[in-house]
């Protein structure tokens, strides 16, 4: 008999119940996100929790649109609330009571908030952006919802922002890499971004008052001054876009440091921080303190990230995310396969967080 996993560090389903909203995000397509979501739905339903489900993008379709392989469908039960487009609502496989309709529309029609009157499969196609998703989440408690699960489409990490959902579950697996150590490295890097430390409350309150743009602190006056409207510069003639130059950034922060007779060099970016932008900062090989709103704004590679830290730099966030757990899928459509127990144990050892395989692990241990 195959031994079971040691998953006693965190009670997976019990931990989810501490939050009003939880996003389930995949590091790539086919990492087992829908399987994980269906497992969570079943367990919360069994415990009598009043749950809702929505999504950014479309999920729950029968076949994978990239690989044309069968996909697990999202299954709901009587009493569950869900938010989806008019088109997909008309095709759900169970009767449902409409609770509200949005005034705004997606490409698939207005959003329908409904309560299932039976059990069956459904395609979820929710709000098209994170701001709209926040509005939807704020409305659901009035329908008796205790926990909302948000299913994210491919590469839509924005829904996992702590400004949108209170916590997240990260799904990873063989679809990310056919090499175990490379898969672990990629997942560990993503978890390190999720785990970035939050700035102190005084600095957080100060930075939250600033408009969009790139800001640098003048330590002589303790005032934050805007040095650019974006991390990009634009050439209108060629319609070319590139990262803000290192010289432009360094000129400002060096000026502030000289005036204040200090080495303090802090930069706050409200929008996306790209790999090219971080490479520009790395050119001067000087320690910088980079601050962003949360981990979902970071579009950087491990190599550039490591070089930034070797130069003495550090990165903090205004809002730290809460990672509940990592879920693994040992198979991929291309045929890659890992031993489930080995993948779970090696991943958990490398990450230092609870790692689960909802298919292979005994349900009573989750």
matplotlib code that plots the C-alpha trace (Angstrom):
import matplotlib.pyplot as plt

x = [0.0, 1.3, 2.0, 0.1, 1.5, 2.4, 0.1, -0.6, 1.1, -2.1, -5.7, -6.4, -10.2, -10.3, -7.8, -10.0, -12.9, -11.0, -11.5, -14.4, -12.8, -10.1, -8.6, -7.4, -4.6, -2.5, 1.1, 0.3, -2.5, -3.2, -1.8, -4.9, -6.7, -10.2, -9.6, -8.5, -11.5, -14.0, -12.4, -12.7, -16.4, -17.2, -15.6, -17.1, -20.5, -20.2, -19.5, -22.6, -20.8, -22.6, -20.3, -20.3, -18.2, -17.0, -14.0, -11.9, -12.1, -13.8, -13.4, -15.3, -15.4, -15.4, -12.1, -8.9, -8.8, -5.1, -4.5, -8.0, -7.9, -10.8, -11.1, -12.8, -16.0, -16.9, -19.7, -22.1, -24.8, -28.2, -28.0, -24.7, -24.4, -22.5, -21.7, -21.3, -22.2, -25.7, -24.5, -23.0, -25.9, -28.3, -26.3, -25.9, -27.1, -29.4, -32.3, -31.2, -32.9, -31.6, -30.6, -29.3, -28.1, -25.2, -25.7, -22.2, -21.6, -18.8, -18.2, -20.5, -23.3, -24.2, -23.2, -25.9, -25.8, -27.8, -28.5, -28.4, -31.7, -30.1, -26.7, -24.8, -22.0, -21.5, -19.1, -18.0, -17.2, -17.1, -15.9, -13.4, -11.1, -10.1, -11.9, -15.2, -14.4, -14.1, -17.5, -19.0, -17.4, -18.7, -22.3, -22.3, -22.7, -26.2, -27.2, -26.0, -22.6, -19.9, -17.0, -16.5, -14.1, -12.6, -11.2, -8.6, -7.9, -4.5, -2.0, -4.5, -2.7, -4.3, -7.3, -4.9, -4.0, -4.7, -6.7, -9.1, -9.3, -8.2, -6.1, -5.0, -4.2, -1.4, -1.6, 1.6, 2.7, 4.3, 2.7, 5.1, 8.2, 9.0, 12.1, 11.4, 14.1, 13.1, 9.5, 10.5, 12.7, 9.8, 7.3, 9.7, 10.3, 6.6, 6.1, 9.0, 7.2, 3.9, 5.8, 7.4, 7.3, 4.9, 6.2, 5.4, 2.0, 3.4, 5.0, 2.0, -0.3, 2.0, 2.4, -1.3, -2.0, 0.2, -1.1, -0.1, 3.5, 7.1, 8.1, 11.4, 11.8, 13.7, 15.2, 16.1, 12.5, 10.8, 8.7, 8.0, 8.5, 7.2, 10.1, 8.0, 4.4, 5.3, 8.1, 8.0, 9.2, 7.3, 8.4, 5.2, 6.7, 7.8, 5.2, 8.0, 7.9, 10.8, 11.7, 12.5, 16.3, 18.6, 20.1, 16.8, 16.0, 19.5, 19.8, 16.8, 17.7, 21.4, 20.3, 18.1, 20.9, 23.4, 21.1, 20.4, 24.0, 22.5, 22.5, 18.7, 17.3, 13.7, 11.5, 7.8, 6.0, 2.2, 2.0, 3.7, 7.3, 8.8, 12.0, 13.4, 12.8, 14.6, 17.5, 17.8, 18.1, 20.7, 23.0, 24.3, 24.9, 23.8, 21.4, 17.8, 14.7, 11.9, 8.3, 5.2, 1.5, 1.5, 3.2, 0.9, 2.6, 5.9, 6.6, 10.2, 12.5, 14.5, 17.9, 17.1, 15.6, 18.6, 21.0, 19.0, 19.4, 23.1, 23.5, 22.0, 18.5, 15.3, 11.6, 8.6, 4.9, 2.1, -0.1, 1.2, -0.7, -1.8, -0.9, -3.0, -1.4, 0.2, -1.5, 0.4, -0.6, 2.1, 0.9, 0.8, -0.9, 2.6, 3.2, 5.4, 4.9, 6.3, 5.7, 3.0, 4.5, 8.0, 6.6, 4.6, 7.4, 10.2, 8.0, 7.0, 10.6, 11.8, 8.9, 8.4, 4.6, 1.9, 1.7, -1.2, -2.2, -6.1, -6.4, -3.8, -4.1, -6.7, -9.5, -9.5, -6.0, -6.9]
y = [0.0, 3.4, 5.7, 8.9, 12.3, 14.2, 17.2, 17.9, 21.4, 23.2, 22.1, 23.1, 23.5, 24.9, 27.6, 28.7, 29.3, 32.1, 34.3, 36.0, 35.6, 33.3, 33.2, 30.0, 30.9, 28.7, 29.3, 28.0, 26.3, 22.7, 22.9, 21.4, 24.6, 23.5, 20.1, 22.0, 24.3, 21.5, 19.8, 22.9, 23.4, 19.8, 20.1, 23.5, 22.3, 19.2, 21.4, 23.5, 26.7, 29.3, 29.8, 31.8, 31.3, 33.8, 34.2, 36.6, 35.3, 32.0, 28.7, 25.5, 24.7, 21.1, 21.1, 22.9, 25.6, 25.3, 21.6, 20.3, 17.9, 17.1, 19.4, 18.9, 20.9, 23.2, 21.5, 23.5, 22.3, 23.6, 26.8, 28.0, 31.5, 32.1, 35.0, 34.4, 36.0, 35.9, 33.5, 31.0, 31.3, 30.3, 27.1, 26.0, 22.4, 23.1, 25.4, 28.7, 31.8, 35.1, 37.4, 40.4, 41.6, 44.0, 47.2, 46.7, 44.0, 41.6, 40.3, 37.4, 39.7, 41.2, 39.4, 37.3, 36.7, 33.6, 30.9, 27.2, 25.3, 22.0, 20.4, 20.5, 21.8, 25.4, 27.7, 30.7, 33.9, 36.7, 40.4, 41.4, 43.4, 43.4, 46.7, 45.2, 42.0, 44.0, 45.5, 42.0, 40.6, 43.5, 42.7, 39.0, 39.0, 40.5, 37.2, 35.3, 34.3, 33.5, 32.6, 33.6, 31.5, 33.3, 31.3, 33.0, 32.7, 32.1, 34.8, 36.8, 37.1, 40.5, 38.7, 37.4, 40.9, 41.4, 44.5, 42.1, 38.8, 38.2, 35.0, 32.8, 29.2, 28.7, 25.7, 24.4, 21.3, 19.4, 21.8, 24.5, 22.4, 18.8, 19.1, 18.7, 21.1, 23.7, 23.4, 23.8, 26.8, 28.5, 27.9, 29.0, 32.2, 32.9, 32.2, 34.5, 37.4, 36.5, 36.5, 40.0, 41.9, 44.8, 48.3, 49.8, 51.5, 55.0, 54.6, 52.7, 55.5, 58.0, 56.2, 55.4, 59.1, 59.4, 59.5, 56.9, 57.1, 56.6, 58.4, 58.9, 60.0, 63.2, 62.3, 65.9, 66.8, 63.4, 64.3, 61.9, 63.5, 62.2, 61.4, 59.9, 59.1, 55.5, 53.0, 53.3, 56.0, 56.4, 57.5, 58.8, 58.8, 55.2, 54.1, 52.4, 51.8, 51.0, 51.0, 54.3, 54.8, 54.1, 57.5, 59.3, 57.3, 57.5, 61.3, 61.9, 59.6, 60.6, 64.2, 63.5, 61.5, 64.2, 66.9, 64.8, 63.5, 60.0, 56.8, 56.5, 55.8, 54.8, 54.4, 53.7, 52.5, 52.4, 50.4, 47.3, 46.8, 45.0, 43.1, 45.8, 48.4, 46.3, 45.8, 49.6, 49.9, 47.1, 49.1, 51.3, 48.5, 50.6, 49.6, 50.8, 50.2, 49.5, 49.6, 48.4, 48.1, 44.2, 41.2, 41.1, 44.2, 42.4, 41.0, 40.1, 37.1, 35.3, 36.3, 40.1, 39.8, 38.1, 40.6, 43.4, 41.9, 41.2, 44.9, 45.5, 46.3, 45.2, 45.1, 45.7, 46.0, 48.1, 45.0, 41.5, 38.6, 35.6, 32.3, 29.5, 26.6, 25.3, 22.5, 20.3, 18.5, 15.8, 15.4, 17.6, 17.3, 17.0, 13.8, 15.0, 13.1, 13.2, 10.8, 12.5, 11.8, 12.9, 16.1, 17.0, 16.3, 18.0, 21.0, 21.3, 21.1, 23.7, 26.2, 25.9, 26.1, 23.4, 21.6, 19.4, 17.0, 17.0, 13.9, 11.7, 12.9, 11.2, 13.7, 13.4, 14.8, 18.0]
z = [0.0, -1.0, 2.1, 2.6, 2.6, 5.7, 5.4, 9.1, 9.2, 8.1, 7.8, 4.3, 4.3, 7.9, 6.9, 3.9, 6.3, 8.1, 5.0, 3.2, -0.2, -1.6, -5.1, -6.7, -9.2, -11.5, -12.4, -15.9, -17.7, -16.7, -13.2, -11.7, -10.7, -11.7, -9.9, -6.8, -7.0, -7.3, -4.3, -2.2, -3.3, -2.3, 1.1, 2.0, 0.8, 3.0, 6.0, 5.3, 4.3, 2.2, -0.7, -4.0, -7.1, -9.7, -12.0, -14.1, -17.6, -18.5, -16.8, -16.6, -20.3, -21.4, -23.3, -23.0, -25.7, -26.2, -26.0, -27.0, -24.0, -21.7, -18.7, -15.4, -15.2, -12.4, -10.4, -8.1, -5.7, -4.6, -2.6, -4.0, -5.4, -8.7, -10.9, -14.7, -18.0, -19.6, -22.3, -19.8, -17.4, -20.2, -20.7, -17.1, -16.4, -13.4, -12.5, -10.9, -9.3, -10.6, -7.8, -9.7, -13.2, -13.8, -15.8, -17.4, -20.0, -20.8, -24.3, -23.3, -22.0, -18.6, -15.4, -13.7, -10.0, -9.3, -6.7, -7.8, -7.3, -8.1, -8.8, -12.1, -14.2, -15.2, -17.1, -15.1, -16.9, -14.4, -14.3, -16.9, -14.5, -10.9, -10.0, -11.2, -9.3, -6.1, -6.7, -7.2, -4.1, -2.0, -3.1, -2.4, 1.4, 1.1, -0.5, 2.6, 1.2, 3.8, 1.5, -2.2, -4.3, -7.3, -10.1, -12.2, -15.9, -17.3, -16.4, -14.4, -11.1, -10.5, -8.8, -6.2, -5.1, -1.3, -2.4, -4.2, -2.4, 1.2, 0.6, -2.3, -3.2, -5.7, -8.1, -9.8, -11.5, -14.4, -16.9, -15.6, -16.3, -17.1, -14.8, -11.1, -9.9, -12.4, -11.4, -7.7, -8.6, -10.5, -7.7, -5.0, -6.8, -7.1, -3.4, -2.5, -4.3, -2.6, 0.8, 0.4, 3.6, 4.1, 4.9, 8.3, 8.8, 8.8, 5.4, 4.0, 4.9, 3.4, 0.1, -0.3, -0.6, -3.8, -7.3, -10.0, -11.1, -10.1, -6.9, -5.0, -1.4, -0.7, 2.8, 3.4, 3.6, 4.1, 1.0, -1.9, -5.3, -8.6, -11.0, -13.8, -14.7, -15.6, -15.5, -19.3, -21.7, -25.0, -28.5, -30.2, -33.6, -33.7, -31.1, -29.3, -25.5, -23.3, -19.6, -17.9, -18.2, -15.2, -15.7, -15.2, -12.1, -10.6, -11.2, -9.0, -6.1, -6.2, -5.9, -2.9, -1.2, -1.7, -0.3, 2.8, 3.4, 3.5, 1.5, 1.7, -1.7, -1.9, -5.0, -5.0, -8.2, -8.3, -11.5, -13.0, -12.3, -15.3, -15.7, -18.0, -15.4, -12.8, -15.2, -15.5, -11.8, -11.7, -14.1, -11.3, -8.9, -5.9, -3.1, -3.7, -1.7, -4.1, -3.0, -4.9, -4.0, -3.9, -5.5, -8.5, -9.8, -10.2, -13.7, -13.1, -13.6, -10.9, -12.6, -12.5, -9.1, -7.6, -9.2, -7.6, -4.2, -4.7, -5.4, -1.9, -3.0, -1.4, -2.3, 0.0, -0.6, 0.8, 1.2, 1.9, 0.4, 2.4, 0.8, 2.3, 0.5, -2.7, -4.7, -7.1, -10.3, -11.2, -14.8, -17.9, -21.4, -23.0, -21.1, -18.2, -15.0, -11.5, -8.7, -6.7, -3.3, -4.4, -5.9, -2.8, -0.3, -2.3, -3.0, 0.7, 1.8, -0.6, 0.0, 3.7, 3.3, 3.2, -0.1, -1.2, -3.9, -3.7, -5.9, -4.1, -0.5, 1.8, 2.2, 6.0, 6.1, 4.2]

ax = plt.figure().add_subplot(projection="3d")
ax.plot(x, y, z, "-o")
ax.set_aspect("equal")
plt.show()
